[in-house]
Amino acid sequence: MYELLAGAAIGQPITAPAEIIGLQVAKTDKGRRAAVGVITGARELLVGTEEQPGLLQMAARMIRSGDFYGNPKSQTCTEKYCPVFHGCRWRR
């Protein structure tokens, strides 16, 4: 997403590979992790190409159609965040 914003700000697309940093937080040292990866074509993954839709297009389709797929491994898969938590077929 930052790649898209930066490209719009400077008026030209960013084509260099992106360095992605991932952090996992936890209460214990063992659970805390960090990772770095290089992603080529991050813009195409988000926006898509002529041949294949990007993640943003797929998310827009899901929102328009109302099709939402469960992810029971998500941290937000709780009563607090999900209105259909008790009847969710994805948690079975």
C-alpha positions as a printed NumPy array, in Angstrom:
array([[  0.   ,   0.   ,   0.   ],
       [  2.844,   2.402,   0.795],
       [  4.244,   1.695,  -2.638],
       [  1.007,   2.933,  -4.218],
       [  0.929,   6.055,  -2.048],
       [  4.581,   6.861,  -2.716],
       [  4.128,   6.39 ,  -6.455],
       [  1.129,   8.725,  -6.453],
       [  3.037,  11.305,  -4.398],
       [  6.048,  11.438,  -6.723],
       [  4.047,  10.995,  -9.922],
       [  5.719,   7.819, -11.159],
       [  5.322,   4.123, -10.397],
       [  7.72 ,   2.45 ,  -7.994],
       [  9.23 ,  -0.577,  -9.746],
       [ 12.026,  -1.609,  -7.373],
       [ 11.478,  -4.71 ,  -5.199],
       [  9.839,  -3.954,  -1.85 ],
       [ 11.33 ,  -4.982,   1.474],
       [  8.551,  -6.197,   3.738],
       [  9.106,  -6.442,   7.488],
       [  6.801,  -8.636,   9.556],
       [  6.578,  -8.528,  13.333],
       [  4.76 , -10.935,  15.613],
       [  4.098,  -9.751,  19.137],
       [  3.574, -12.037,  22.104],
       [  3.816, -12.05 ,  25.873],
       [  6.896, -14.265,  25.938],
       [ 10.26 , -13.9  ,  24.224],
       [  9.742, -17.229,  22.46 ],
       [  6.58 , -15.945,  20.782],
       [  8.11 , -12.703,  19.552],
       [  9.45 , -12.915,  16.025],
       [ 10.551, -10.682,  13.189],
       [ 11.113, -11.493,   9.545],
       [ 12.189,  -9.595,   6.459],
       [ 11.35 , -10.536,   2.899],
       [ 11.758,  -9.007,  -0.525],
       [  8.64 ,  -8.867,  -2.683],
       [  8.817,  -8.136,  -6.392],
       [  5.664,  -6.804,  -8.029],
       [  3.896,  -5.711,  -4.841],
       [  1.868,  -3.169,  -6.809],
       [  0.561,  -5.84 ,  -9.176],
       [ -0.384,  -8.041,  -6.223],
       [ -2.527,  -5.253,  -4.796],
       [ -3.927,  -3.602,  -7.931],
       [ -3.843,  -6.511, -10.365],
       [ -3.009,  -6.781, -14.041],
       [ -5.009,  -7.095, -17.261],
       [ -4.997, -10.884, -16.868],
       [ -5.564, -11.272, -13.132],
       [ -7.311,  -9.2  , -10.44 ],
       [ -5.337,  -7.89 ,  -7.475],
       [ -6.096,  -8.249,  -3.782],
       [ -7.867,  -4.877,  -3.646],
       [-10.146,  -5.856,  -6.546],
       [-10.925,  -9.195,  -4.923],
       [-11.718,  -7.471,  -1.61 ],
       [-14.015,  -5.011,  -3.405],
       [-15.862,  -7.907,  -5.063],
       [-16.343,  -9.584,  -1.688],
       [-17.709,  -6.387,  -0.141],
       [-20.085,  -5.735,  -3.068],
       [-21.378,  -9.309,  -3.147],
       [-21.534,  -9.785,   0.624],
       [-19.487, -13.003,   0.393],
       [-17.231, -13.19 ,   3.424],
       [-15.171, -16.265,   4.172],
       [-14.288, -17.196,   7.71 ],
       [-10.787, -17.382,   9.125],
       [-10.936, -19.132,  12.505],
       [ -7.178, -18.644,  12.949],
       [ -7.59 , -14.864,  12.914],
       [ -7.087, -12.924,  16.142],
       [-10.428, -11.253,  15.468],
       [-12.308, -14.571,  15.421],
       [-13.968, -13.856,  18.777],
       [-17.365, -12.818,  20.098],
       [-16.046,  -9.302,  20.535],
       [-15.383,  -8.724,  16.819],
       [-17.724, -11.081,  14.987],
       [-21.51 , -10.722,  15.103],
       [-22.073, -14.302,  13.879],
       [-19.452, -15.941,  16.108],
       [-21.78 , -18.519,  17.703],
       [-23.363, -19.615,  14.432],
       [-20.228, -19.479,  12.297],
       [-19.781, -22.54 ,  10.103],
       [-16.089, -21.749,   9.549],
       [-15.172, -22.504,  13.191],
       [-16.496, -26.078,  13.199]])
